[in-house]
Amino acid sequence: MKSIFTSILLFSLPLMAGPLQNVNKVSNNLENYLNQNISESSINIWVYFTDKNISDLNIELARIENSLSTKTKWRRNKTRDGAIVDIRDIQVSDMYINEILDIGGKLRTTSKWLNAISMSVNPDIINQLAGLTFVDRVDLVFHGKRIPIDTAADLNIQPNSNNRVEYGDSFGQLDQINAIAAHDAGYKGQGVLVLMLDTGYYKDHEAMPGERIITEWDFINNDGETQNEPTDPESAHNHGTYTTTTLGGAFEGQLYGPAYEAEFLLAKTEDVGQEEPIEEDWYVAGLEWGELLGADVASSSLGYIDWYTFDDLDGETAVTTIAVTIAIENGMTVTTAAGNYGENGIIAPADAFDVITCGAVNVDGEIAGFSSHGPTADGRIKPDVCAQGVNTYCANIDGPSSYRTANGTSLSTPLVGGAVAIILSARPNWTPYMIREALMMTADNVDNPDNQYGWGTIDIMAAIDYFSISGDVNNDAVLDVLDLVLIVNFILGPELPTEEQLNIADINNDGILDVIDLVQLVAIIIGES
């Protein structure tokens, strides 16, 4: 794994004709954009600050830690050694924001992780903003648009055959990744909170999570409604409906997602009414929102490439990539689409070091022609894993009982995201790094990973068992005193073990849980220390 903090890069080219005193604070990207779009009257920019403008860091961090929910604290403790909060958790200075807005512009979002705000401004004031002493740099908010998917080679492929009537036509895409077996074992995403980052959601559909939706936020319109509103384009909620029902939908006889008992946070972060609808500041805002609310998993099929070059896909440069890495460091497992660019390469944030980047295969496990190939700019293999992204069965938006098939890494990604939620149902103590490793090391191309398939199509049940160790009762892949305490509780009776825990705790495999198992586990722990 590789930990990264917000990189602060200084640039030295002029912004526009005429003398400038703050050229080092204006990025090359922003300058180039302005030179190519001299008639623009309003552009979206990032303004990064030098500090958080606080008088007592320790007092503020203590206050923030006390304000975190129990769930968020628990999740962060899985990955953070010692302190579960740091400078990135402190809000952007209100004083700095107000001084910026006094000069001009309209605030779009704030990012405590990046210590920045995004805003719409007239280009004429950029030099004045950069001249403020507390401004570190000014950059462009990158954006992009979807590219149509060419699936001509796959048009004759039908959804997998259905052998379990309750799953409808979703059976095959679940069976391919061994989700059916996981359901039969009792793992259905229960107890897991999933954050969806997408275009909007048709919540009235019968297969949508319904009461399992904990809360929602529309970052485009800044309100609490992510289903289409009168001012939204008719197609706004299409894509998010496809992805959410693929991951966690449920309707008997029609459709089940892998994690059909998970709970959901719905974030609307893409404005399909714009020519270039995907803007990175809304994505970052949605990710920060979901992390603070305790999301265990984030699934996103949005991506950014129009303004980034291949050299930028190094795991450290793109704003969304940096944000994803911070989310993972905070204990949230993130799945993202590799992209639909085929041999033309992946999209950000698929280049993040510890994100689970998802490629698309068909029903026969063959890579889809559109599925983006790696590597990253620094030579890492991408995608990481695959799931079905050709003729994937999902809810449709033509009515509350309509269904369809769809294509893209946008559809394989929620299948993998649902797999992550299943794994966390079975192994709640696992970190994002453990989950990613387990999925990759048990996938079907593990012996020969490459930049088309990555490590291959996932196997959920094999991933669940990947770190299995005799005596590891709490399933954290470590044998220690916590396992001893659990076994003592099982023997004395305060806690009753599940069948799986009983099998793991029975060290000598005699069918009886007793002090002999404790002695043997102590010997193993001492021997490993």
N, C-alpha and C positions, 0 to 999 in steps of 0.2 A: 504494500500500500504506500501511497505517497501523500503526505499532508501538504496542502498549499494554503496560503493566506492570500488575501487580495494583493495582486502585484501592482505596484505603482510605477508606471513607466513615464519618463519625461521625454518630450519631443522638442525639436528646435526649429521647425519650419514655420514660416509666416502664415498667418490666417488669410489675409487679404491685402490688397494693395494699400500702401500707406504705412507709416511707422507704427510698430507694435512694441509694447514693453513686456508683454507676457507670452511671447511665442513659445517658450518652453512648456507652457501649461496646456497648450492646445494640441491634440493628437494629430498625427498625420492623416488618419482616417477622416477626421472631421474637416481638416483643411482641404483634403482632396475632394470631399463631397461638396463643400461650398464652392470650390473652384469650378466644379462640373455642373452646379445647379445655382447659378448666380441670381436667378430670378425668384428663388424660394423666399417666401415671406415668413414662413414658420417651419422650424425643424425641431426634432426631438433629440435632446442631448442628455448625457450624464454629467453631473457635476460632483466630483469626488472631493472630500474634505481631508484636511491634514490630521485632524484629531476629533475626539468626541466632545471636547469642551466641558469636561467635568472636573470638579474640584477634589473629590475623594473617590478614587477608583474602587477601593475595597468596600466602602459603604454602598456604592451603587451596585456592585456585583452581588453583594449580600442581599440587597433588596430584590434584585431580579431573581436570584435563586429562590428566595422565599415565595415569589409570585408564580413560579412554574407549577404546573399541575403535577400531581403524583405520577401520572403516566409518562409525561415528558421527562421528569427526573429519572424515572426507572429506565427509560429507553436510552437516555444519554449516558447513564452510568455503565451501560454495556460497552461503550467505546471510549469514554473519556477517563483517563487515569487521573484521579484526584478531582480537580475542580471541574464541575459540569457547566460552568458559565465562564465567559471570558469577554474581552473587549468587544468582540463582534456581537454580543448580545445587548449592548447598550444602544439605545436609540440615537438616531442622528440629532444633532443639536438643533433645537427649535430656534435659537437665536441665529444660527447660521442660515437656516431655511428662510426665516423672516427677512434677513438682510438681502438674501438673493431675490426674493419675491418683490422686495421694495424697488429693486432695479427694473424688474419686469419679468414676463413669462408666466406660464401656468404650470403648477405642480401636477405631475402625473403619479409618481410613486416615490416612496422612500425605501432605502435598503440599509438596514443596520449592519448586515453582514458585509456589505461593500463599503459602508460609510459614505453613501452617495444618495443623491436624489436624481430622478429623471424629470425633465420638464420640457414643455413646448415653448420655444423662444423665437423672437426675431433675430436673425443672424447678426444684426447690427450691435447687439448688446453682449455678444460672446466675449469680446476683448475686455469689456468692463467686468464681467463675471470672473474671468481668469485673473484679473488684477487684484481681487480680494485676497488678503493675506492668508485666510483660512481655507482657500480653495487650492487643492493639490493639483488637479488637472481637469480638463473638460474634454469629453469624448462624444462620439456619435452613438445614439441608441440604434443598434443594428436591427434589421428587419428582413423579412423574406416572404416568399409565397410558395404554395405547394406546386409541385410539378406533376402533371397527369401521369398515371401509372400505366405502363405498357404491359398488359398481361396476355397478349395475343397467343403466346405459346401455351398458355394454361387454360384456354377457353373451354377445352373439351373435358377438363377434369371436374368431377362431381364431388360434393361433400362426402366424407367418409360414411360408410354404411352404418346404420344404426342397429345395435344389438341389444340395447336397453331402452325400452319404449319411453320411460319417463324422461330421458335426456333429449328426445327428439333428434333433430339433425345436428345437435351439438355434440352428440356422443363421440364421433370419430376424432374431432380435434382435441377432446379431453383424453380419450383413450390413448392417443398418440404420445402424450406426455405423462401417461400413467396417473392421471388425476382421478379416474374412476376408482382405482384401487385405493387411493388415498381417502376418497369419500367413504368407501366401504370400511376403512380402518378408523373412521370417525373424525378425519381431518378435513374441514370444509371452510377454513378461514375464520372460524369463530374466535372471538377475542382479539381480532386484528383490525386496526383502523387504516384504511387505504385512502390516500389522497389522489384524486384524478385532476390532471391539468389538461384542459381541452377547450373546445369551442362553445360549449353549452350542452344542455341535457334535456331530453324529452321525458320529463319525470312522470308523465301520465301513462307511459307505456306499461303494460302488465308485467313485463319482465324486469323493469328497473328496480333498484334496491328498495324503493319506497321508505318504509319505516326504518330501514337500516341507514338512511342518509342522516347523519348527525347534524351537519350544518353545511351551508354553501355560501359562496360569495362571487359576485360578478365584478371582476377587476376592470372591465371595460366601462361599464355604466356606474360602477361604485355603489352597488346595491346588493341586497340579499336574495336575488332571484336569478337563477342560472338557466331556467327554461325560457323559451322565446317570449319576449315582450313586444308590444305593438311597434316599437321603433327598430326592432331587430330584423335583419334579413331572414327570409323564410328558412334558409338553409342553416341558420346559425347553430341549431342544436343537433344537427345530423351526426357529425363526426364523434362528438362526445357520447352520444347515445350508442353508437356502434361499439366504441371502446369499453364503456362502462358495463354494458350488458355482456360483452365478451369476457370480461374479467369476473364480474360478480352478479350477473343477472340470474333470475330464477323464475321459471314458470313451467309447471308440471306438463310434461308431454311435448314441450316446444324447445326450451332452451335452459341450460344451466351453465354458468361460468365456473371456473375452477374454485373460486372462493365465494360461493353463493351464500355463505353465512357471515361474511365480513361486513364491517360497517364502513361508511364512506364520508369523506369530505369532498365536496364538488367545487372546484375552482374554474371559473370561466376566464381564460387568459388569452384568447385569440379572437380578434374582431374580423369575422369573415366578410363584413361589409366594405373592408378596405381592399385596395388593389394588392397591397402587400401586408397581409393581416397578422403575421406572426412577429411580435415585437418582444425583445428579450426582457424589457423591464417588467412587463406584466407577469412573465414566467417567473422571474426572481421573486416578485411580490407574492405570488401564489405559493411558491415553495417555502418561503419564510413563514407565511400564514399557517400552512399545514403542519410544518415542523413544530411551531409553538403550540399548536392544538394537540400535539401528541401522536401525529400520524406515524405508523410503523413502516409503511410502504408508500412510495410515490410511483405512479405510472404515468408516463407521458409519451405521446406519439408526435409531439411537436419538435421541430428542429430548425436550425439556423445555419445557412451556408452562404447566402447571396453576397455578404460583405466579407466573409472570412476566406482566406486562402488556405491551401493545403498546409502550409507551414504553420498556420495558426492552430491546427488541430493537434496540439502537442500535450493536451491535458492540463494546461496552465494558463491559456490565453483568453479564450472566449468567456464572456461574462456568465453565460448559463452553465458552462463547464465548471467555473469557479464556484458558483452557487451550489451545484450538485455535489461537489466535493465537500463543501461545508456541511450540507445536509447529511451526507454519509458519515462524516466525522461526528455528527451529533446522534448517530445511531439509526438513521432512517435508511432503509434499503431502497435504492432507486433503480427502476427499469426504464429504458429509453429506446426508441426506435433507431436502428442503424441508418435508415433512410431508404428512399426508393430511387436511387441513382445508379444502381448496378455497378459497373466497372468504374464509374466516375467518382466513387468514394463515399465515405460516411459524412454525416452532418454533426455539428455541435448540438447537444453535449455528449454525443456518443463517444467522444474521445476522452472523457473523464477517466481517471485511473481506476476507480473502484465501482463505477456504475456498471450495471448489467445491460450491455448493449445487445439488442435483439435483431436477428436476421429472420427471414421468412422462408419456409419450405412449403411444398405442396403435400397432398395426402400421402404420397409415396416417400416423403422425406427428402425430396430433391429440391435443391435451392431454387427459389423463384428468380426469374430473369431480372426483375427489378430490384431485388434485395441488394443493398449497398455492400460493396466489398471494402475491407481494410486495405492497408494498415493505417495506423495513426501516423502523424508526421514524425514521431520519434520511434517508429518501427514496431509498435505493439500490434498484436493480432486483434482484429475486430471483424465481425461481431464476436461476442463472447459465446452466445448460445442461440438456438433457433426454436421456433414453434410454428404451427400452421398459420400462414399468412396469405394463402391462396384459397378462395372460396370458403373463407371462415364464416361460420353461421353466427348471426347477431340480430338484435332488434332493428326494425326499420322505423321510419318516422311517418309513414303514410297513414297510420292509425294505431291505436293502443294494442292491437292484436296482430300487427304486421311484422313480418320477418324477412330477412334477405341474407345473401352472402356478400362478402366484400373482400377486397384484396389489398395487401400492403403490409409493410412492417408495422404500420399502425394497428394491425389486427394481431400480429404475432406478439407484440409487446404486452398487451393486457393478458394474454394467456400466460406469459412468463411472470407478469406481475401477480396474477392469481396464484401461480405456483409458489411464489415467495410467501404469499399470505398463508397458503396451506402449510408450508414448512414452518412458519412461525406459530401456527396452531399446534404443531407437533413439538417444536423446539423453540419455545418463547425466549430462551436465554441466548440464542445465537445472535451474533453480530452480523452486520451487513457483509463483512469480509468473509465470515464463515459460510453464509448462505451462498454468496457468489462462488466461492471455491467448491462447495458441495454440488451446486448445479453444473459447473463446468467439468469437474472431475468425474461425474457420473453420466455425462452426456455421451451420445453415440459416436462422436468423432474424437474422443479423448486421446486416442493413440496417434492421431495425425492432424492436429488442429491447423486450420488454414484461414485465409482471409476471405473465404466465401461462407463457410459453415461455422467458423470459429471452432468451438469444442463440440458442436453438434446439437441435435435435438435433445431436449432435456428429458429426464426421468425422475419424476417427483419422489416416488417411493425410494429409489436408490439414493437420492439426495438426502432424504430424511435419515437414512441409515448410514450416511457416509462417515460421520464422526463417532459412530457407536462404539463404546468401550465398556467392557464388563465392569460394573460398579459405578458407572457415571449416571447416577439416578436422576440428577437434575439436568442432564443433557446439555452441559456447557462445554463438552469436549475436554474437561479437566477433571482428574481424580484428586479430590482434596477433602478437607474436613467437612465441607458442606454436604458431600455425599454420605459421609459417616453419620452426620446428624440426622439426615433423612432416613437412613436405614434403621438407626436407633428408634426413631419415632414410629417406623413401620413395625418394628419388633414389639415395642411397648404398647402400641395401640392408639396413640393420639391421632395418627394419620393412617388412612388406608391406602395402600399402593394400587395403582392401576395394574392391569395384567402386564403391560409392557415394563413398568417399573419393577414389578415383582421378578420378571425374568432377568432384568439387568442387575438387580440387587442380589440375586441368588448366585453368588460368585462361584461356588463349588458345584453348581448345577445338580443339586440333589433333590430339588423340588421343595425344599424347606428353607424359610428365611429365619436364620437364628444367629447366635453369637459367633459361630464358626465363620459365617460369611463376613462378619465384622472384622474378625482377626485376620482373615485372608486379605481383605481390602486394606487394612492398616499396613500389612506387610508389603502390598503392592505400592502404596503411597510412599512408604519409607524407602523402598527400593528405587523409586523414580526420583526421589529428592536428592 
